[in-house]
Amino acid sequence: MDIKSMKNYLYWLYCQFELITCSYLMEPWEKLLFYTFNITMLVMISYTAYIFIPVHISTAFQFFLHLLGNQYENTVSIVK
Amino acid sequence: MANPSAVCNGHLHHHQKQNNLLKSGVCKKNGITKGMKKNGVSNGTLYKKTFIEHFEQAPMYVAVLTFVGFGVGTIFGYLRDFMRAWGLEKRNIAEEREQQKDFVPLYQDFETFYTRNLYMRIRDNWNRPVCSVPGPQFDLMERVTDDYNWTFRFTGRTIKNVINMGSYNYLGFAETDVNALKTVTRELQKYGTGICSTRQEMGTLDKHVELEKLVAKFLGVEDAMVFGMGFATNSMNIPALVGKGCLILSDELNHTSLVLGARLSGATIRIFKHNNMQSLEKLLRDAIIYGQPRSHRAWRKIIILVEGIYSMEGSIVRLPEIVSLKTKYKAYLYLDEAHSIGAVGATGRGVVEYFGMSPGDVDVLMGTFTKSFGAAGGYIAGKKDLVDFLRTHSHSAVYATSMCPPVAEQIIRAMKCLMGLDGTTQGLQRVRQLGKNTRYFRRRLHEMGFIIYGNDDSPVVPLLLYMPGKIGAFARRMLEKNIGVVVVGFPATPITESRARFCVSAAHTREMLDTVLNALDELGDFLQLKYSRYSKSSHPELYEETRFEHED
């Protein structure tokens, strides 16, 4: 029961996406093109996020620790 | 509910008082409430009842998403045009022949970009062939397309009893009942169908004379003249009334027939903001102070062109203010009552009666018989001098074939019914039923949370859709539920405000309206059309009590 209502909800969300971006009006090959483009962009953005965000966060973390005080610095460098 | 003795000559005596609904206590629907309260002392006496119009703006995200939709549509439009230009795709639009490719181009490609790339995709929602009388329910021919709306073919099936929410059948006179059409059949057998002449040659029949006298009596003016086509009434008669050296002040949202007539006349045209009296007054003052553009001479004539009900917005003209402006600045007023004659007013005599004014206040009363009377054609009414002038000088009278007799008889019978001259109160009942249906429909739509434009009393109800993808989805799904609606998109409306326009009719029963409202409710939830940020009023029971007519 829950799966069915979840599926209906997802289908409804998909319909909203179609209506808002006018892909409801497109022919099948145009839809394929549009979705491929969108999915490619999404995958590329998420891959970039996956690679770079941990590095950025740990660099920011180090920077703020340096501001707060020197006592924890040695332990952090050993862990890294 | 009608008082029979007061109806026999078509004028009501006690009814006016009961129409004074003072809704000042209840905090009504928001949007822009233009009532008696806002405009100081002078306006308090002009409007005898509250004038409430709604033009609510949608939330910001709706506008953003609409532009996103149009953006994606435009990108794909360019892609398709590129493919067509480079031969990767078959060209379905009109083009020149091979031998003429070097000539000056005949078909302007870029200007039809919108038609080719957006309109074509949802074209199946327009021009649907109807195969029965356009009454409250009608039959449609089913058609399918194999190549995405470039061509259609009929399957042979008819979709029966589709509820008709698109026809301008305000009083329900589009009917095939044999008893009702007795006189029309008789006239058809007596006169035939063709006139084969123009008014000035041999095309004036006794039927036309009878009809013109009846129209003049109905409207309460001295004389009237009827024409065969409503559009041509405007476009052919405005050039006869104004010419070079005259000034036309026309509303922003006037119908194409008025715009065409104004342009054909050769007069100077200035446009004031829709229903905005400050804008109109400023234009009038500037016209009188500065005169004609280079010579600064006085204008020969200043004429104000407005409509009774604007068909795309559902708003009613602010007639009392316009009449007071026109008497102050000595201009003329041309009122096009195409949608409002028969549809508003206590006895269906249009906006002049709706505001409780006298027909002598308006210089030229124009209207059409296409909407409330179930016929075709238009009229111009006013003082006898004006109509006599038009009989000799109008292009329509000289060149256009006059109205055919069965159609004239249909108008005569409809008008007699409205005035009560046929001995029944049917006409008045129809007007009342239309009023009830309108108010019920609009109230329920507001309560559901849709954005509706227009005045509370106008039977034209535009429901805003905004996004281009939803236009096609809405119309198709409503047809699946057996309801026929008219959706309107870009060139007829601003690009971000596409809408579905409902025309309420006196022939709709409460059950039909409830079916439509339930379907709209469902569809509104599915398509997320309920953009209104204002829910129904906080005192529903108080709101019900101030209504004059209880729905029962």
HADDOCK unambig.tbl for C-alpha pairs under 7 A between the chains (distance, minus, plus):
assign (segid A and resid 19 and name CA) (segid B and resid 469 and name CA) 4.73 0.50 0.50
assign (segid A and resid 19 and name CA) (segid B and resid 470 and name CA) 5.90 0.50 0.50
assign (segid A and resid 20 and name CA) (segid B and resid 65 and name CA) 6.39 0.50 0.50
assign (segid A and resid 20 and name CA) (segid B and resid 69 and name CA) 5.66 0.50 0.50
assign (segid A and resid 20 and name CA) (segid B and resid 467 and name CA) 6.73 0.50 0.50
assign (segid A and resid 20 and name CA) (segid B and resid 469 and name CA) 6.18 0.50 0.50
assign (segid A and resid 21 and name CA) (segid B and resid 68 and name CA) 6.45 0.50 0.50
assign (segid A and resid 21 and name CA) (segid B and resid 69 and name CA) 4.49 0.50 0.50
assign (segid A and resid 21 and name CA) (segid B and resid 72 and name CA) 6.39 0.50 0.50
assign (segid A and resid 22 and name CA) (segid B and resid 69 and name CA) 5.34 0.50 0.50
assign (segid A and resid 22 and name CA) (segid B and resid 72 and name CA) 6.85 0.50 0.50
assign (segid A and resid 22 and name CA) (segid B and resid 73 and name CA) 6.42 0.50 0.50
assign (segid A and resid 22 and name CA) (segid B and resid 468 and name CA) 6.85 0.50 0.50
assign (segid A and resid 22 and name CA) (segid B and resid 469 and name CA) 4.73 0.50 0.50
assign (segid A and resid 24 and name CA) (segid B and resid 469 and name CA) 6.36 0.50 0.50
assign (segid A and resid 25 and name CA) (segid B and resid 121 and name CA) 6.14 0.50 0.50
assign (segid A and resid 25 and name CA) (segid B and resid 469 and name CA) 6.61 0.50 0.50
